[in-house]
Amino acid sequence: MPDEPSLDPAVPALLAKVGRYPQHHGGLGVVRTLGRARVTVHAVVEDRLTPVALSRHLSRAFVRPTTGLEDPDALLAAFLAIGRSIGTPCVPVPTDDEAAILIAEHADALAEHFLLPPVPAGLPRLLAGKASLHDLCEDLGVGSPRSRAPADRDELVDAGRELGFPVVLKNRDAWTRLRTPAVGSTTAIRDERGLLDRFPPGALPPVLVQEYIPREGAEDWIAHLYCGAGGAPLAVFTGLKLRSWPPHAGVTTRAVALGNPVLAELAADLCRRIGYCGVADLDWRYDGRDGRYKLVDFNPRAGAQFRLFENTDGVDVVRALHLDLTGRDVPRRPQVDGRVFVAGHLDLPSVAAWLREEHRLPPGLLPVGGTERAWLSGEDPLPAAAETVRFLGTVTRRLGRDVRARTAGVREAARGKAALVRA
C-alpha cells in the first residue's frame, strides 16, 4: 500500500454538483480520497441522508438540492454563497458536466473563493457536447464513431439510414440532457420503426445519432487524466471496462486498471493540443474493424470510477488536482495495474445480464491487484448502509410500477373482452 501523498491540509476542497443524483459513488470517492489525505472536505448534497453526507471524511454538507433547470445565475450565486461560508479559498471538484461548465464559464467570479485550473472558458461545454466533440475529433484527426445531429424527424430518419442500424442515441448537450432529454441514457435502436416510435411527430429534442460499433472485436477502454496549465498531462491512467449497467451502454460497474501506452498517448496528446486543464474522464472504444481507438465521450470532470486508478505514490486524478492547484508537485509515477473497481449493487444485474447473453462466467470476478469498492469500506461504513436502503427503495418502487402497469393491462384486456361479449 503506497504512502498517502502529502497534500496541503490548509486548503479545503468542495464536492461540487448540479442536478439530482444522490446515489453517486464518484462523489463519495472524492470525499474519501481527499479526507484520507487529511484535507478538509465539504460537499453539496441533496439532503442530510445522502450517502456522501454520512461519510466520516466529510467535514460539512451544504444541502443545496438542484435539478439543472435553474437559471445559471442562481446556481452561480449558490456556489458563491458556499465559498463565502467556507471562508478560505478551496479546490472545487465537479462530478457532473454541468457543474464543470458552470465553474469554467464563471471562473472570474468564482476566483475570489476557489482555486481553479486555468481551462479555457468555453472548452468544457464543447467537450461535453456529443456533436461538438465529434466535430472536434474530425478536425484533429482523432478517431470517433460516425455521428449525426439531426434537426428534425426527417433528418433523424436520414441519419439512421446513413449510419446503418442498429444506431446509438445520446443526449446531445449538457444542460439539455436535464431540461429536454432525448433519452434517459445511451440507448441502442435496432431499426427505423423503433427510431420513429421513440420520437413522435413534433419538435425533436437535442439528440445525437451515432454508429454502433459491433461488440465482436471491440473493447471498451477508459482514460482518466489530470492536466496542468496549457494541457500538460501530469497524471494519465488507462483501464479496461469489463461490465456496465445497463449492459454495453451504461455506467461502469466493473473495470480493471491496465496500462495501455498507445491509448495513454492518444488521450494525453489530445489534451495537449486543445489546452485542456483539469480532471478528465474519457471513454474510448477499440474498433476491431479498422484497428483504431475511437473517442466516445470526453467528460471534463471527475469520473464516477476514478478511484480505479492510482500511481505507485498513491496519487489519483483528484489528488493530482489538489496537489497542482496548491503549488505542490504531482509525483510522475507508473500506474498500479491490476486494481479492480466494483460499483456495488449495480454489478449484480450486470453479471446476470452477462450470464444470460454469453452463457458463461463474466471476466474480472477474481481481482488480481486488489479491489476498490465504490461503497463498502470498513473504516467508513455508513455510506454503504445508506446506499443499500436507497437502492432497495428504488428497486421496490420500480417493481411496484411494473406490477401496477401489468395489472392495468390485464384489467384493460378484461374490459375489452367483456365489451365483445356484450356486443
C-alpha positions in Angstrom: 0.0 0.0 0.0 1.6 3.3 -1.1 2.1 6.1 1.5 -0.5 8.8 1.5 0.7 11.8 -0.7 1.5 15.0 1.1 -1.5 17.2 0.2 -1.8 20.7 1.8 -4.2 20.3 4.8 -4.7 24.0 5.0 -6.6 24.1 1.7 -10.1 22.6 1.8 -12.0 21.0 -1.1 -15.6 21.1 -2.2 -17.5 18.4 -3.9 -19.4 20.5 -6.5 -22.5 19.3 -8.3 -25.6 20.4 -10.3 -28.6 18.1 -10.6 -30.2 15.3 -8.5 -28.1 12.1 -8.3 -27.8 11.3 -4.5 -26.6 7.7 -5.2 -23.4 8.7 -6.9 -20.3 6.7 -5.9 -17.9 9.1 -7.7 -18.8 11.8 -5.2 -18.1 9.5 -2.3 -14.8 8.6 -3.9 -13.8 12.3 -3.9 -14.7 12.8 -0.3 -12.8 9.7 0.8 -9.7 10.1 -1.2 -9.1 13.7 0.0 -10.3 13.1 3.5 -7.9 10.2 3.9 -5.1 12.6 2.8 -6.1 14.9 5.7 -7.8 17.5 3.6 -11.0 19.1 5.0 -13.8 18.2 2.6 -17.1 19.9 2.1 -19.9 18.7 -0.3 -23.0 19.9 -2.0 -25.7 17.3 -1.3 -29.4 16.8 -1.9 -30.3 16.1 1.7 -28.7 15.2 5.0 -29.1 11.4 4.5 -27.4 11.1 1.1 -24.6 8.5 1.4 -21.9 11.2 0.9 -23.4 13.3 3.8 -22.8 10.4 6.1 -19.2 9.8 5.3 -16.8 10.2 8.3 -14.4 12.0 5.9 -16.9 14.8 5.2 -16.5 18.0 7.3 -19.6 19.8 6.2 -22.6 19.1 4.0 -24.2 22.0 2.2 -27.8 21.0 1.4 -28.5 22.6 -1.9 -30.9 20.4 -4.0 -30.9 21.3 -7.6 -32.3 19.9 -10.8 -30.3 21.7 -13.5 -33.4 23.6 -14.6 -32.4 26.6 -12.5 -31.1 29.8 -14.0 -27.3 29.7 -14.2 -27.1 33.0 -12.3 -28.9 31.4 -9.4 -26.6 28.4 -9.4 -23.6 30.7 -9.5 -25.0 32.7 -6.6 -25.3 29.4 -4.6 -21.7 28.5 -5.3 -20.5 31.9 -4.3 -22.5 31.7 -1.0 -20.9 28.4 -0.3 -17.4 29.8 -1.0 -18.1 32.7 1.4 -19.3 30.3 4.1 -16.2 28.1 3.8 -14.2 31.3 4.3 -10.9 30.3 2.7 -10.0 29.6 -0.9 -10.8 25.9 -1.6 -10.5 23.4 -4.5 -13.8 22.5 -6.2 -14.2 19.1 -7.7 -17.1 18.8 -10.1 -18.7 15.4 -10.6 -21.1 16.3 -13.5 -20.6 18.2 -16.7 -23.0 21.0 -15.8 -21.0 21.9 -12.7 -17.8 21.7 -14.6 -19.2 24.0 -17.3 -20.6 26.5 -14.8 -17.3 26.7 -13.0 -15.3 27.2 -16.1 -17.6 29.8 -17.6 -17.8 31.8 -14.4 -14.2 31.4 -13.3 -13.6 35.2 -12.9 -16.5 35.5 -10.4 -15.6 32.3 -8.6 -11.8 33.0 -8.3 -12.3 35.0 -5.1 -13.3 31.9 -3.2 -12.0 28.9 -5.3 -8.7 27.7 -6.7 -9.4 26.8 -10.3 -7.5 25.1 -13.1 -6.9 27.6 -16.0 -9.0 25.8 -18.5 -10.3 27.9 -21.5 -13.8 29.1 -20.5 -15.7 27.5 -23.4 -13.8 24.2 -23.6 -15.7 22.1 -21.1 -19.0 22.9 -22.8 -17.5 22.0 -26.2 -16.1 18.7 -24.9 -19.2 17.7 -23.0 -21.4 18.2 -26.1 -21.6 15.0 -28.1 -21.9 16.7 -31.5 -19.3 19.3 -30.9 -16.9 16.7 -29.6 -17.3 14.7 -32.8 -16.7 17.7 -34.9 -13.5 18.5 -32.9 -12.3 14.9 -33.3 -12.8 15.2 -37.1 -10.9 18.5 -37.2 -8.0 17.0 -35.2 -7.9 13.6 -36.9 -8.8 11.8 -33.7 -10.8 8.5 -34.1 -14.5 9.0 -33.3 -17.7 7.0 -34.2 -19.6 8.4 -37.2 -22.3 10.7 -35.8 -25.1 12.9 -36.9 -27.1 15.6 -35.0 -30.5 15.8 -36.8 -32.5 19.0 -36.6 -35.9 17.3 -37.3 -37.6 14.0 -37.8 -36.7 13.7 -41.5 -33.0 14.2 -40.7 -33.4 11.7 -37.9 -34.5 9.0 -40.4 -31.8 10.0 -42.9 -29.2 9.7 -40.1 -30.4 6.2 -39.2 -30.3 5.1 -42.9 -26.9 6.6 -43.5 -25.2 5.2 -40.4 -27.0 1.8 -40.6 -28.9 0.1 -37.9 -28.5 -0.5 -35.1 -27.7 3.1 -34.1 -26.9 4.6 -30.7 -28.8 7.6 -29.4 -27.4 10.1 -26.9 -28.4 13.4 -25.4 -26.6 15.9 -27.5 -25.6 18.6 -24.9 -25.0 19.2 -21.3 -27.9 21.1 -19.6 -30.4 20.0 -22.3 -30.0 16.4 -21.1 -31.6 17.6 -17.9 -34.0 20.2 -19.4 -35.2 18.4 -22.5 -33.8 14.9 -22.5 -34.0 12.9 -25.7 -33.2 9.6 -24.0 -32.8 8.5 -20.4 -29.3 7.2 -21.0 -27.3 6.0 -24.0 -29.7 3.8 -26.0 -29.3 1.4 -28.9 -32.1 1.4 -31.5 -32.4 -1.7 -33.7 -34.5 -0.4 -36.7 -36.2 2.6 -38.3 -39.5 1.7 -36.8 -38.0 1.8 -33.3 -36.4 5.2 -34.1 -39.7 6.7 -35.3 -41.7 5.3 -32.3 -39.3 6.9 -29.9 -39.7 10.3 -31.4 -43.3 11.1 -32.4 -44.1 14.0 -34.8 -43.2 17.4 -33.4 -40.1 19.2 -32.2 -37.1 16.9 -32.0 -35.2 17.1 -28.7 -31.4 17.7 -29.0 -30.2 14.2 -29.9 -27.0 12.6 -31.3 -27.3 9.6 -33.6 -24.1 7.6 -33.5 -23.0 4.5 -35.4 -23.0 1.3 -33.4 -19.5 -0.3 -33.2 -20.1 -4.1 -33.2 -19.2 -5.9 -30.0 -17.3 -8.5 -31.9 -13.7 -7.4 -32.0 -14.4 -4.3 -29.9 -13.2 -3.3 -26.4 -14.3 -0.5 -24.1 -11.4 1.5 -22.6 -11.2 4.3 -20.0 -8.6 7.0 -19.8 -8.5 9.3 -16.7 -6.2 12.3 -16.7 -5.2 15.3 -14.8 -3.7 18.1 -16.9 -1.9 21.2 -15.7 -1.6 24.6 -17.3 -1.5 24.5 -21.1 -2.8 20.9 -21.2 0.4 19.3 -19.8 -0.6 15.8 -18.7 0.6 15.3 -15.1 -1.3 12.1 -14.4 -2.5 9.7 -17.0 -4.3 6.3 -16.4 -5.9 3.7 -18.6 -8.1 0.8 -17.9 -10.4 -1.8 -19.5 -14.2 -1.6 -18.8 -15.4 -5.2 -18.1 -19.1 -4.6 -17.5 -21.7 -1.8 -17.3 -25.3 -1.2 -16.4 -27.4 -1.0 -18.5 -25.3 -3.6 -20.4 -22.9 -2.2 -23.0 -24.1 1.4 -22.7 -24.4 2.5 -19.0 -22.2 3.3 -16.1 -19.1 1.2 -15.4 -19.9 -1.5 -12.9 -16.6 -3.4 -13.1 -13.3 -2.4 -14.6 -9.6 -3.2 -14.3 -6.6 -0.8 -14.3 -4.5 -1.8 -17.3 -1.6 0.2 -18.7 -2.1 0.9 -22.4 0.7 3.2 -23.7 -0.9 3.7 -27.1 -4.2 4.9 -25.6 -2.4 6.9 -22.9 -0.5 8.9 -25.5 -3.7 9.4 -27.6 -5.5 10.9 -24.6 -2.5 13.0 -23.4 -1.8 14.3 -26.9 -5.5 15.3 -27.4 -5.4 17.3 -24.1 -2.1 19.0 -25.1 -3.5 20.0 -28.5 -6.7 21.6 -27.1 -5.1 23.0 -24.0 -7.4 21.2 -21.6 -6.6 21.8 -18.0 -8.2 19.9 -15.1 -9.5 16.4 -14.4 -10.9 14.4 -17.3 -12.7 11.1 -17.9 -12.5 9.8 -21.4 -14.4 6.8 -22.8 -12.8 5.0 -25.8 -14.0 2.1 -27.9 -11.4 0.0 -29.8 -12.9 -0.8 -33.2 -11.6 -4.2 -34.5 -12.9 -3.4 -38.0 -10.1 -0.8 -38.6 -7.9 -1.2 -35.5 -8.5 2.3 -34.2 -9.4 3.6 -30.8 -12.4 5.9 -31.1 -13.3 8.6 -28.6 -16.9 8.1 -27.4 -17.2 10.6 -24.6 -15.0 13.3 -23.0 -16.2 14.2 -19.6 -14.5 17.4 -18.3 -14.7 16.4 -14.6 -14.0 13.6 -12.2 -15.4 10.3 -13.5 -17.5 8.0 -11.3 -14.9 5.3 -11.3 -11.8 7.5 -10.9 -10.7 5.6 -7.8 -9.9 2.6 -10.0 -6.6 4.4 -10.7 -3.6 5.3 -8.6 0.1 5.6 -9.3 2.7 3.9 -7.1 2.8 7.1 -4.9 -1.0 6.8 -4.1 -2.0 9.7 -6.4 -5.2 9.6 -8.3 -6.6 12.4 -10.5 -8.4 14.2 -7.7 -5.4 14.2 -5.5 -3.3 15.4 -8.5 -5.8 18.3 -8.9 -5.4 19.3 -5.3 -1.6 19.0 -5.4 -1.2 21.1 -8.5 -3.6 23.9 -7.5 -1.9 24.2 -4.1 1.5 24.6 -5.8 2.8 21.1 -4.9 4.5 18.7 -7.3 2.5 15.8 -8.8 4.6 12.7 -8.5 5.1 11.2 -12.0 5.0 7.5 -11.2 3.6 4.5 -13.0 0.0 3.5 -12.5 -0.8 0.4 -10.4 -2.1 -2.2 -12.8 -4.5 -5.0 -11.8 -6.7 -2.9 -9.5 -10.4 -3.8 -9.9 -13.2 -1.3 -9.4 -16.7 -2.6 -8.5 -19.8 -0.4 -8.4 -21.6 -2.2 -5.6 -25.2 -3.3 -6.2 -25.1 -2.2 -9.8 -22.7 -5.0 -10.7 -25.2 -7.7 -9.7 -27.7 -7.1 -12.6 -24.7 -6.6 -15.0 -23.4 -10.1 -14.1 -26.9 -11.5 -14.6 -27.2 -9.8 -18.0 -23.8 -11.2 -19.0 -24.7 -14.8 -18.0 -28.0 -14.5 -19.9 -26.3 -13.3 -23.1 -23.0 -15.1 -23.0 -23.9 -18.3 -21.1 -20.5 -18.2 -19.3 -19.0 -16.6 -16.3 -18.0 -12.9 -16.9 -14.4 -11.7 -16.7 -13.0 -9.9 -13.7 -14.7 -11.9 -11.0 -11.4 -12.6 -9.3 -9.3 -9.4 -8.8 -5.6 -9.5 -9.4 -4.3 -6.4 -7.7 -6.9 -5.6 -5.1 -10.4 -4.3 -5.3 -11.6 -0.7 -5.0 -15.2 -0.9 -3.9 -17.4 2.0 -4.7 -19.4 1.8 -1.4 -18.1 -0.7 1.1 -15.4 0.5 3.5 -14.6 -0.9 6.9 -13.5 2.4 8.2 -16.3 4.4 6.6 -19.4 2.1 6.7 -22.4 4.5 6.9 -22.5 5.5 3.2 -22.8 1.9 2.1 -25.6 1.3 4.6 -27.4 4.4 3.3 -26.9 3.4 -0.3 -28.3 -0.1 0.4 -31.5 1.5 1.8 -31.9 3.8 -1.1 -31.1 1.1 -3.6 -33.8 -1.3 -2.2 -36.2 1.6 -2.2 -35.5 2.3 -5.9 -36.0 -1.4 -6.7 -39.2 -1.6 -4.7 -40.7 1.4 -6.5 -39.8 0.1 -9.9 -41.3 -3.3 -9.1 -44.4 -1.6 -7.9 -44.7 0.4 -11.1 -44.3 -2.8 -13.2 -46.9 -4.6 -11.2 -49.3 -1.7 -11.5 -48.7 -1.5 -15.2 -49.3 -5.2 -15.7 -52.4 -5.1 -13.5 -53.8 -2.2 -15.6 -53.1 -4.1 -18.8 -54.9 -7.2 -17.5 -57.9 -5.0 -16.4 -58.0 -3.3 -19.8 -57.9 -6.6 -21.6 -60.7 -7.9 -19.4 -62.8 -4.9 -20.2 -62.2 -5.4 -23.9 -63.3 -9.0 -23.7 -66.4 -8.0 -21.7 -67.3 -5.4 -24.3 -67.0 -8.0 -27.1 -69.3 -10.4 -25.2 -71.9 -7.7 -24.7 -71.7 -6.8 -28.4 
